[in-house]
Amino acid sequence: ETGVTQTPRHLVMGMTNKKSLKCEQHLGHNAMYWYKQSAKKPLELMFVYNFKEQTENNSVPSRFSPECPNSSHLFLHLHTLQPEDSALYLCASSQERARGAAYNEQFFGPGTRLTVL
Amino acid sequence: GESVGLHLPTLSVQEGDNSIINCAYSNSASDYFIWYKQESGKGPQFIIDIRSNMDKRQGQRVTVLLNKTVKHLSLQIAATQPGDSAVYFCAYQGTGRRALTFGSGTRLQVQP
């Protein structure tokens, strides 16, 4: 596997289900991100992890629970979701360098298309 | 991976023509501006970036122009090819932040 992989690619769940999205990066990066891409809004940041520590939470509802056990893996645990949570969930990773260094390109996975019934 | 459902502005060009995709931004406290390309079924892919203290940067067949006076960013694609058909997003990285803030995107359609 190369780059950033995400599983599953498609997920359909009911509002009472609990599911998890998985992301794995094979690039040796130290930062990972969850973004949401919905039908009605631009790509929006959800969470940022740097060296396994959460550094940003963009006011995401608690029904989304991220987990970063190591620098290569990122999970998004889902429970009691709403139909409006249906979207493409994208994971990304980057290699963070010193402040002021060149832009740290974020590499995206293909996403998980989530449908909440 | 496409922004299905969003009413994206669409730019339709003939193969071989040059394309210009525009983006307006509001946040002045940005270190970098970046262009991403998203093809159907895929995640966004980095094209080119420009630091906020620059006006122009060129890559392979692409040029990004930054006008901070009017807060405008553009992506120029030379000799557009069918493989360039995708949704293009501008994004910026705010000062001191790692995460990106994305625009709503422009769909580029290249007619053979």
Boltz contact constraints between the chains, C-beta under 6 A:
constraints:
  - contact:
      token1: [A, 31]
      token2: [B, 98]
      max_distance: 6.0
  - contact:
      token1: [A, 39]
      token2: [B, 4]
      max_distance: 6.0
  - contact:
      token1: [A, 39]
      token2: [B, 5]
      max_distance: 6.0
  - contact:
      token1: [A, 42]
      token2: [B, 102]
      max_distance: 6.0
  - contact:
      token1: [A, 42]
      token2: [B, 104]
      max_distance: 6.0
  - contact:
      token1: [A, 43]
      token2: [B, 102]
      max_distance: 6.0
  - contact:
      token1: [A, 45]
      token2: [B, 99]
      max_distance: 6.0
  - contact:
      token1: [A, 48]
      token2: [B, 98]
      max_distance: 6.0
  - contact:
      token1: [A, 48]
      token2: [B, 99]
      max_distance: 6.0
  - contact:
      token1: [A, 56]
      token2: [B, 99]
      max_distance: 6.0
  - contact:
      token1: [A, 90]
      token2: [B, 43]
      max_distance: 6.0
  - contact:
      token1: [A, 103]
      token2: [B, 32]
      max_distance: 6.0
  - contact:
      token1: [A, 103]
      token2: [B, 49]
      max_distance: 6.0
  - contact:
      token1: [A, 105]
      token2: [B, 46]
      max_distance: 6.0
  - contact:
      token1: [A, 108]
      token2: [B, 43]
      max_distance: 6.0
  - contact:
      token1: [A, 108]
      token2: [B, 44]
      max_distance: 6.0
  - contact:
      token1: [A, 109]
      token2: [B, 43]
      max_distance: 6.0
  - contact:
      token1: [A, 110]
      token2: [B, 42]
      max_distance: 6.0
  - contact:
      token1: [A, 110]
      token2: [B, 43]
      max_distance: 6.0
  - contact:
      token1: [A, 111]
      token2: [B, 1]
      max_distance: 6.0
  - contact:
      token1: [A, 111]
      token2: [B, 43]
      max_distance: 6.0
